[in-house]
């Protein structure tokens, strides 16, 4: 995927599939300011949300933390159930 700047002053994103997403100046500035930009995609049922790389990485880290916490919680519950089964009152 690459970001291109055209003669009209609009940025376009050239994807590996050959589709182009054109960004207006307002959208480009929003991305530079750390805002998410919603872009309609004619070849998809849903639109696309663009984020800056550092914002995406931060969100990914938060999601990974949540997944790890959930995994530890599940493991603790399983261990508790196993212990209760093995050690009846």
N, CA, C and O atoms as a DFTB+ gen file, in Angstrom:
356 C
 N C O
     1  1       0.859      -1.164       0.000
     2  2       0.000       0.000       0.000
     3  2       0.908       1.229       0.000
     4  3       1.898       1.269       0.730
     5  1       0.577       2.222      -0.808
     6  2       1.394       3.429      -0.849
     7  2       0.499       4.657      -0.916
     8  3      -0.612       4.605      -1.444
     9  1       0.997       5.753      -0.378
    10  2       0.275       7.018      -0.382
    11  2       0.851       7.882      -1.484
    12  3       2.056       8.133      -1.526
    13  1      -0.019       8.338      -2.379
    14  2       0.400       9.153      -3.516
    15  2      -0.286      10.507      -3.440
    16  3      -1.411      10.598      -2.949
    17  1       0.366      11.555      -3.916
    18  2      -0.219      12.891      -3.946
    19  2      -0.436      13.256      -5.412
    20  3       0.509      13.258      -6.201
    21  1      -1.683      13.566      -5.778
    22  2      -1.957      13.850      -7.192
    23  2      -1.967      15.351      -7.474
    24  3      -1.822      16.167      -6.564
    25  1      -2.138      15.697      -8.735
    26  2      -2.085      17.091      -9.175
    27  2      -3.232      17.925      -8.615
    28  3      -3.106      19.146      -8.526
    29  1      -4.345      17.303      -8.235
    30  2      -5.491      18.033      -7.692
    31  2      -5.296      18.379      -6.213
    32  3      -6.141      19.047      -5.617
    33  1      -4.203      17.935      -5.631
    34  2      -3.976      18.211      -4.215
    35  2      -4.607      17.184      -3.303
    36  3      -4.700      17.395      -2.094
    37  1      -5.039      16.076      -3.869
    38  2      -5.639      15.009      -3.072
    39  2      -4.636      13.876      -2.943
    40  3      -3.871      13.599      -3.866
    41  1      -4.649      13.237      -1.806
    42  2      -3.832      12.052      -1.618
    43  2      -4.657      10.845      -2.009
    44  3      -5.868      10.810      -1.792
    45  1      -4.002       9.868      -2.581
    46  2      -4.668       8.612      -2.891
    47  2      -3.857       7.492      -2.275
    48  3      -2.634       7.581      -2.170
    49  1      -4.532       6.457      -1.874
    50  2      -3.863       5.288      -1.336
    51  2      -4.024       4.183      -2.362
    52  3      -5.140       3.773      -2.679
    53  1      -2.911       3.709      -2.873
    54  2      -2.888       2.648      -3.868
    55  2      -2.702       1.338      -3.119
    56  3      -1.658       1.117      -2.506
    57  1      -3.703       0.469      -3.163
    58  2      -3.617      -0.794      -2.453
    59  2      -3.062      -1.864      -3.365
    60  3      -2.990      -1.681      -4.580
    61  1      -2.674      -2.972      -2.785
    62  2      -2.106      -4.066      -3.559
    63  2      -3.137      -4.663      -4.505
    64  3      -2.767      -5.240      -5.528
    65  1      -4.418      -4.539      -4.188
    66  2      -5.462      -5.081      -5.044
    67  2      -5.756      -4.166      -6.222
    68  3      -6.566      -4.525      -7.076
    69  1      -5.138      -3.016      -6.299
    70  2      -5.347      -2.103      -7.397
    71  2      -6.424      -1.073      -7.138
    72  3      -6.634      -0.196      -7.976
    73  1      -7.117      -1.141      -6.013
    74  2      -8.142      -0.155      -5.688
    75  2      -7.468       1.114      -5.188
    76  3      -6.400       1.065      -4.579
    77  1      -8.099       2.239      -5.451
    78  2      -7.552       3.524      -5.012
    79  2      -8.540       4.187      -4.069
    80  3      -9.743       4.208      -4.327
    81  1      -8.028       4.722      -2.988
    82  2      -8.831       5.498      -2.053
    83  2      -8.316       6.925      -2.139
    84  3      -7.136       7.179      -1.897
    85  1      -9.190       7.847      -2.478
    86  2      -8.783       9.238      -2.604
    87  2      -9.121       9.977      -1.318
    88  3     -10.247       9.904      -0.824
    89  1      -8.132      10.692      -0.780
    90  2      -8.321      11.476       0.433
    91  2      -8.422      12.950       0.085
    92  3      -7.621      13.478      -0.686
    93  1      -9.410      13.600       0.659
    94  2      -9.513      15.049       0.488
    95  2      -8.498      15.708       1.413
    96  3      -7.910      15.054       2.275
    97  1      -8.305      16.986       1.228
    98  2      -7.389      17.738       2.092
    99  2      -7.855      17.663       3.542
   100  3      -7.035      17.538       4.452
   101  1      -9.158      17.737       3.763
   102  2      -9.724      17.658       5.120
   103  2      -9.414      16.301       5.747
   104  3      -9.035      16.231       6.916
   105  1      -9.572      15.237       4.985
   106  2      -9.285      13.898       5.498
   107  2      -7.798      13.729       5.799
   108  3      -7.423      13.148       6.818
   109  1      -6.959      14.243       4.903
   110  2      -5.511      14.145       5.109
   111  2      -5.096      14.890       6.364
   112  3      -4.287      14.393       7.147
   113  1      -5.649      16.086       6.558
   114  2      -5.333      16.861       7.761
   115  2      -5.843      16.162       9.018
   116  3      -5.176      16.174      10.052
   117  1      -7.016      15.560       8.928
   118  2      -7.566      14.824      10.070
   119  2      -6.625      13.690      10.464
   120  3      -6.363      13.485      11.649
   121  1      -6.115      12.952       9.475
   122  2      -5.158      11.880       9.771
   123  2      -3.898      12.426      10.421
   124  3      -3.387      11.844      11.377
   125  1      -3.399      13.539       9.906
   126  2      -2.203      14.146      10.480
   127  2      -2.432      14.579      11.927
   128  3      -1.501      14.588      12.732
   129  1      -3.671      14.937      12.252
   130  2      -4.008      15.365      13.617
   131  2      -4.380      14.200      14.520
   132  3      -4.812      14.408      15.654
   133  1      -4.218      12.991      14.037
   134  2      -4.472      11.819      14.861
   135  2      -5.917      11.363      14.899
   136  3      -6.285      10.548      15.745
   137  1      -6.740      11.874      14.000
   138  2      -8.148      11.475      13.953
   139  2      -8.322      10.295      13.007
   140  3      -7.578      10.143      12.038
   141  1      -9.302       9.473      13.300
   142  2      -9.654       8.383      12.391
   143  2     -10.442       8.976      11.227
   144  3     -11.222       9.909      11.412
   145  1     -10.237       8.437      10.042
   146  2     -10.935       8.910       8.855
   147  2     -11.745       7.754       8.275
   148  3     -11.195       6.700       7.955
   149  1     -13.044       7.957       8.145
   150  2     -13.934       6.956       7.560
   151  2     -14.006       7.203       6.053
   152  3     -14.301       8.312       5.608
   153  1     -13.734       6.157       5.280
   154  2     -13.712       6.260       3.821
   155  2     -14.652       5.198       3.253
   156  3     -14.514       4.019       3.577
   157  1     -15.607       5.600       2.409
   158  2     -16.471       4.593       1.788
   159  2     -15.660       3.748       0.809
   160  3     -14.738       4.241       0.159
   161  1     -16.012       2.495       0.716
   162  2     -15.329       1.599      -0.220
   163  2     -16.385       1.003      -1.144
   164  3     -17.252       0.249      -0.703
   165  1     -16.306       1.341      -2.409
   166  2     -17.334       0.899      -3.355
   167  2     -17.328      -0.602      -3.572
   168  3     -18.360      -1.176      -3.919
   169  1     -16.200      -1.241      -3.378
   170  2     -16.121      -2.686      -3.612
   171  2     -16.349      -3.509      -2.353
   172  3     -16.174      -4.727      -2.368
   173  1     -16.742      -2.851      -1.259
   174  2     -17.000      -3.554      -0.001
   175  2     -18.359      -3.111       0.544
   176  3     -18.836      -2.020       0.228
   177  1     -18.973      -3.959       1.358
   178  2     -20.249      -3.591       1.963
   179  2     -20.085      -2.528       3.028
   180  3     -21.005      -1.751       3.282
   181  1     -18.929      -2.489       3.647
   182  2     -18.663      -1.527       4.706
   183  2     -17.548      -0.599       4.267
   184  3     -16.800      -0.900       3.337
   185  1     -17.450       0.515       4.936
   186  2     -16.375       1.443       4.642
   187  2     -15.080       1.020       5.317
   188  3     -15.003      -0.025       5.963
   189  1     -14.089       1.842       5.156
   190  2     -12.764       1.602       5.709
   191  2     -12.461       2.728       6.695
   192  3     -12.849       3.875       6.473
   193  1     -11.774       2.401       7.775
   194  2     -11.337       3.412       8.729
   195  2      -9.821       3.483       8.654
   196  3      -9.137       2.473       8.822
   197  1      -9.302       4.666       8.403
   198  2      -7.861       4.868       8.315
   199  2      -7.364       5.485       9.614
   200  3      -7.988       6.392      10.165
   201  1      -6.228       4.979      10.094
   202  2      -5.577       5.499      11.296
   203  2      -4.101       5.704      10.997
   204  3      -3.544       5.075      10.097
   205  1      -3.478       6.587      11.755
   206  2      -2.020       6.700      11.665
   207  2      -1.416       5.426      12.229
   208  3      -2.013       4.780      13.089
   209  1      -0.251       5.069      11.755
   210  2       0.413       3.842      12.202
   211  2       0.599       3.778      13.700
   212  3       0.347       2.739      14.309
   213  1       1.036       4.869      14.308
   214  2       1.280       4.857      15.761
   215  2      -0.020       4.681      16.536
   216  3      -0.016       4.052      17.595
   217  1      -1.129       5.217      16.039
   218  2      -2.417       5.032      16.694
   219  2      -2.868       3.582      16.583
   220  3      -3.378       3.007      17.544
   221  1      -2.678       2.997      15.404
   222  2      -3.030       1.595      15.198
   223  2      -2.236       0.702      16.149
   224  3      -2.799      -0.196      16.776
   225  1      -0.939       0.945      16.254
   226  2      -0.086       0.142      17.134
   227  2      -0.529       0.267      18.589
   228  3      -0.525      -0.724      19.319
   229  1      -0.909       1.458      19.019
   230  2      -1.372       1.675      20.395
   231  2      -2.658       0.892      20.653
   232  3      -2.804       0.265      21.702
   233  1      -3.586       0.927      19.701
   234  2      -4.840       0.190      19.843
   235  2      -4.570      -1.312      19.860
   236  3      -5.159      -2.040      20.659
   237  1      -3.685      -1.777      18.984
   238  2      -3.327      -3.197      18.971
   239  2      -2.761      -3.636      20.317
   240  3      -3.094      -4.715      20.806
   241  1      -1.903      -2.803      20.923
   242  2      -1.317      -3.136      22.223
   243  2      -2.402      -3.229      23.293
   244  3      -2.369      -4.126      24.135
   245  1      -3.357      -2.308      23.263
   246  2      -4.453      -2.351      24.230
   247  2      -5.288      -3.618      24.060
   248  3      -5.653      -4.263      25.043
   249  1      -5.584      -3.968      22.826
   250  2      -6.353      -5.183      22.566
   251  2      -5.590      -6.425      23.017
   252  3      -6.177      -7.352      23.576
   253  1      -4.287      -6.441      22.775
   254  2      -3.474      -7.584      23.191
   255  2      -3.471      -7.701      24.712
   256  3      -3.561      -8.805      25.249
   257  1      -3.366      -6.567      25.412
   258  2      -3.430      -6.580      26.881
   259  2      -4.745      -7.177      27.354
   260  3      -4.765      -7.994      28.275
   261  1      -5.845      -6.771      26.727
   262  2      -7.164      -7.305      27.094
   263  2      -7.240      -8.811      26.846
   264  3      -7.800      -9.553      27.653
   265  1      -6.674      -9.256      25.724
   266  2      -6.689     -10.694      25.414
   267  2      -5.880     -11.476      26.445
   268  3      -6.288     -12.552      26.880
   269  1      -4.725     -10.923      26.831
   270  2      -3.896     -11.603      27.821
   271  2      -4.592     -11.652      29.176
   272  3      -4.539     -12.677      29.857
   273  1      -5.244     -10.563      29.578
   274  2      -5.976     -10.555      30.846
   275  2      -7.095     -11.583      30.818
   276  3      -7.304     -12.301      31.796
   277  1      -7.813     -11.661      29.706
   278  2      -8.900     -12.628      29.577
   279  2      -8.359     -14.053      29.652
   280  3      -8.989     -14.918      30.260
   281  1      -7.216     -14.308      29.050
   282  2      -6.619     -15.645      29.079
   283  2      -6.223     -16.014      30.508
   284  3      -6.453     -17.143      30.943
   285  1      -5.629     -15.067      31.240
   286  2      -5.254     -15.337      32.637
   287  2      -6.490     -15.579      33.490
   288  3      -6.479     -16.448      34.361
   289  1      -7.555     -14.821      33.248
   290  2      -8.799     -14.999      34.002
   291  2      -9.378     -16.381      33.755
   292  3      -9.794     -17.059      34.694
   293  1      -9.408     -16.807      32.484
   294  2      -9.908     -18.146      32.158
   295  2      -9.061     -19.225      32.832
   296  3      -9.599     -20.185      33.383
   297  1      -7.744     -19.066      32.787
   298  2      -6.852     -20.058      33.393
   299  2      -7.077     -20.136      34.903
   300  3      -7.086     -21.225      35.477
   301  1      -7.256     -18.987      35.540
   302  2      -7.498     -18.971      36.984
   303  2      -8.820     -19.644      37.328
   304  3      -8.895     -20.386      38.308
   305  1      -9.854     -19.401      36.548
   306  2     -11.154     -20.048      36.780
   307  2     -11.050     -21.560      36.617
   308  3     -11.590     -22.320      37.420
   309  1     -10.351     -21.984      35.574
   310  2     -10.190     -23.424      35.336
   311  2      -9.416     -24.068      36.485
   312  3      -9.770     -25.152      36.948
   313  1      -8.365     -23.397      36.941
   314  2      -7.580     -23.939      38.050
   315  2      -8.419     -24.014      39.323
   316  3      -8.316     -24.974      40.086
   317  1      -9.245     -23.000      39.545
   318  2     -10.114     -23.001      40.724
   319  2     -11.105     -24.151      40.658
   320  3     -11.306     -24.855      41.647
   321  1     -11.725     -24.348      39.502
   322  2     -12.682     -25.458      39.339
   323  2     -12.000     -26.810      39.541
   324  3     -12.539     -27.699      40.201
   325  1     -10.805     -26.952      38.961
   326  2     -10.062     -28.196      39.099
   327  2      -9.725     -28.460      40.568
   328  3      -9.886     -29.577      41.058
   329  1      -9.260     -27.429      41.257
   330  2      -8.913     -27.570      42.673
   331  2     -10.148     -27.941      43.485
   332  3     -10.087     -28.825      44.340
   333  1     -11.276     -27.266      43.222
   334  2     -12.514     -27.552      43.968
   335  2     -12.980     -28.987      43.725
   336  3     -13.497     -29.639      44.632
   337  1     -12.796     -29.470      42.510
   338  2     -13.211     -30.844      42.190
   339  2     -12.321     -31.851      42.904
   340  3     -12.795     -32.876      43.394
   341  1     -11.016     -31.549      42.959
   342  2     -10.052     -32.456      43.582
   343  2     -10.061     -32.371      45.109
   344  3      -9.595     -33.292      45.779
   345  1     -10.582     -31.286      45.663
   346  2     -10.568     -31.059      47.117
   347  2     -11.966     -30.723      47.607
   348  3     -12.250     -29.575      47.950
   349  1     -12.841     -31.724      47.640
   350  2     -14.203     -31.450      48.086
   351  2     -14.211     -31.036      49.565
   352  3     -13.358     -31.465      50.342
   353  1     -15.137     -30.239      49.925
   354  2     -15.210     -29.728      51.293
   355  2     -15.669     -30.777      52.211
   356  3     -15.794     -30.535      53.412
